[in-house]
């Protein structure tokens, strides 16, 4: 009955069928495969393990593949590293020679071409900060604002610069095709800057998987509504966002992105360092508990574990801890008032009007469950956007749809043959609501469907029925 979903990242600590099953039983709804650390063979092996667990537990499980995205890095130094002093000049250039205390090769001509005076360059997750004072297409002269060590292949972040290249590298394209062939459900796109980055992935995916945009660049914030419009879901990737923006801005952006995504009816995931201390500790810090609880209070569709479940010493405990926090928040009387206050005005479409009316009817009549028949999953997502008090049971003939809905708030998806007629629709919905434990005999439920059956986007019917 938990509404917020849990995403667990797989890694050395959790890549086994036994551990994946333990993580699922502890509360994980979706498993993330990080292509920064996985080969195609490893990815396929993990997909196979998840599907094996899925068949054992008899529940649809979502699989998300996270593309690495462009990794911007310095080239090599003659001595491996240099110490940069505050106020000194330091040059980034296109000369393919080992660096020293005065300059280093930046093997990204697209960055040099895009830099302008005044732009900030961050090295090694912001430990060193440079500001550009002169820029040409082959050379950027900077002044060191925050001193520190610059060493071989350290990462470069550009909070002020829109890089005129795709968020997809050749590696990403190869990883994407391999993942689609393996039958995964969600593609997470890293370092999205503009809607065109999302459109490119959608064009390749062609509906074989849904597209989740990771918001981790300041440039994405300026075009947030356009990016959300093209995306199937969003992720607030707080790690890189907190490097390229002042850290104190991230909590406000988290709330803004969460509410914007919900208003537009797109699932939103909160990620990065949620239970970071549980990598090495069996219990989290009080601050981490509060952080997870805040994401649930804000109405996030899903909360995500990264290294905690991928490489930590206590992956199962991390998932069960997150599960307990979410359940406790959702049982708090304040939670319902917060979620209700964030409800957005319905769009002027029949499907949205029916979703809102369904929630109102269910709450007015204290109905035990909302049962939505859906082919594409759109009906379930529209109802989830309303954050109803009654649990949402979606019935779909498509296993792909059921797996994709595993990320969405409050949705319990079942795969079943499509309804033959209106009576079959009502009878089967009532029976399944009872067998799944949502309604007892003679308790009422509300059913939402589209006629003719099997037509995506045709939500046009509401019916009240009794569980047998």
Secondary structure, 3 states (H helix, E strand, C coil): CCCCEEEEECCCCCCCHHHHHHHHHHCCCEEEEECCCCCHHHHHHHHHHHHHHHHHHCCCCEEEEECCCCCCECCCECCCEEEECCCCEEEEECCCCCECCCEEECCCHHHHHHCCCCCEEEECCCCEEEEEEEECCCEEEEEEEECEEEECCCEEECCCCCCCCCCCCHHHHHHHHHHHHHCCCEEEECCCCCHHHHHHHHHHHCCCCEEEEEECCHHHHHCHHHHHHHCCEEEEEHHHHHHHCCHHHHHHHHHHHHHHHHHCCCEEEEECCCCHHHHCCCCCCHHHHHHHHHHHHCCCCEEEECHHHHCCCCHHHHHHHHHHHHHHHHCCHHHHHHHHHCCCCCCCCHHHHHHHHHHHHHHHCCCCEEEEECCCCHHHHHHHHCCCCCEEEEEECCHHHHHHHHHCCCEEEEECCCCCCHHHHHHHHHHHHHHCCCCCCCCEEEEEEECCCCCCCCEEEEEEEECC
